[in-house]
Amino acid sequence: MKVAIVSAMPEELKPVLEVVNIKKEEKFGIPQKFIEAKYKDNDLVLCVGGIGKVNAAISTTRLIEKYNPDVLIMIGVAGALNPSLKIGDIVVAKDAVYHDVDVTPLGYKIGEVPETGIIWKGDEDLVKDFENICKENLKDKKVLVGRIASGDQFVASKDKANWIRETFQADAIEMESASFYHTLNLYGKKGVVLRAISDSADEEANIDFPTFLNEVSQKFRDIILSYLDKT
Ligand code: ADE
């Protein structure tokens, strides 16, 4: 099986890169990078896709068109919107929305990309599989199957975070998942997003984020390896 693992930032992918057998590397645009690798019997494509919705759509499209993986897994960090989530907890995204899309003056719903959609779903089986794998690997952390809100903003405001939670019933916030799921839906590809909480999207978020980025990124290595060992 060929599995793609995508992150926005190199820090999020680094722990996984340390344990796979790297074969080949392609640079495509700035900052997109695609690394072909092997782990046991699995072919892997590891992708640093860049921050934000456009980078996520470009890199996911490139991954599918050029490398044609069977399964795509996005890993990375997120800010908590759901008050029950603490730093280090995991969200497995059952779906994702764009919190910064607003064409309401033309009669569309908040978050609706005109004539396209509002809620972008992950693959149900992968969501279930990864919920179980995360629970097995992270006994001391909460693992929540929930909704992610994506937008081209680093949110560091309690008011803004509350608005996004109330408007979209979202559990966590970041900048890529909705365009990842959107692209997968168009291509009919299976994928899932896993996010570790790095901050609470409040006025302290800019301090918490870099502090916890490396720490929480480590968690994904064991989760990804457990999944690959089972496939
Ligand atoms: N990724 C991690 N924390 C975030 C935040 N507060 N806003 C947007 N993306 C994030």
Boltz pocket constraint, residues with backbone or C-beta under 6 A from the ligand:
constraints:
  - pocket:
      binder: B
      contacts: [[A, 77], [A, 78], [A, 79], [A, 151], [A, 153], [A, 154], [A, 155], [A, 156], [A, 173], [A, 174], [A, 175], [A, 198], [A, 199], [A, 200], [A, 201], [A, 202], [A, 205], [A, 209]]
      max_distance: 6.0
